[in-house]
């Protein structure tokens, strides 16, 4: 295991950037630390490229932001919830785990797309918000 | 120096990031703990990860995160004179060029150590620190003794860090502020001519970029 951080991971920018406070990584609970380590360890061991994981993370965050923009009352998941969902997706994608294995452990795997609030698949119009 | 300087850390942090707050209820947290535990057990059983490496790995990211960025900047400046010129002229832009950013509105300034001049960075009023390049400030950087003594007796401070400078070497002290964060470009040690940029990066210590030490040549 490398003893220095992978810059591709530590320097992620934009929405996918690791939450930090004055530079310090912010973890709220033990599981967040653990999920962080799992995703990084598997990448460092060559099970997938960091971009494979990051693409899922960006998509997860983007999707949640959109849901939240359309419906401010929707739950706002934390960063590491998106992280965990992304990890599960990349594990399935790379054939490292099956969805059944993840479900058995309480993981959601890749759940079917939940329809947006209102039960319809049509896009909810974005209401311009005051700045 | 602006009044902002006295506002301490909060005024110097990035704008609010929604992920800095906890979003999960205790029930959700418990479910997530179980879910990650199950995932870890599964991956350990498959021989894909080991629990010990996971602990170590988090520590690496929590403790060593920052200086590597600064070290990358220094090593690039050592091997690429054009980059060095850009860095000394406009550090904020040159550092962003390598993909490192994160400061919000503050400017970076890089000061170069030469055989004639040694630079030392301090924040006399609080602990302004270029964390996107240097990571977390060491405890002594925030210490009142370091902050006051660096200004009145920089040579004494350097001596405490084991760095004895020639009387002929001028010492310049740079006081970081809310607007400007300084970083030292240390001198490239002798005997490193054949080293790759990556090897050079590994040589550059955090303390050398604050200016309390020099970069040591590689162990023979």
Interface residues (C-beta under 8 A of the other chain):
Chain A: X1 X2 X3 X4 X5 X7 X9 X10 X11 X13 X17 X19 X20 X21 X22 X23 X24 X25 X26 X28 X29 X30 X31 X33 X34 X35 X36 X37 X38 X40 X41 X42 X44 X45 X47 X75 X76 X77 X78 X79 X81 X84 X87 X88 X96 X97 X101 X102 X104 X105 X106 X107
Chain B: X9 X12 X13 X14 X17 X18 X19 X20 X22 X23 X24 X29 X31 X32 X33 X34 X35 X36 X37 X38 X39 X40 X41 X42 X43 X46 X48 X49 X53 X54 X55 X56 X57 X58 X60 X61 X62 X64 X65 X66 X68 X69 X72 X99 X100 X101 X102 X129 X131 X132 X135 X136 X202
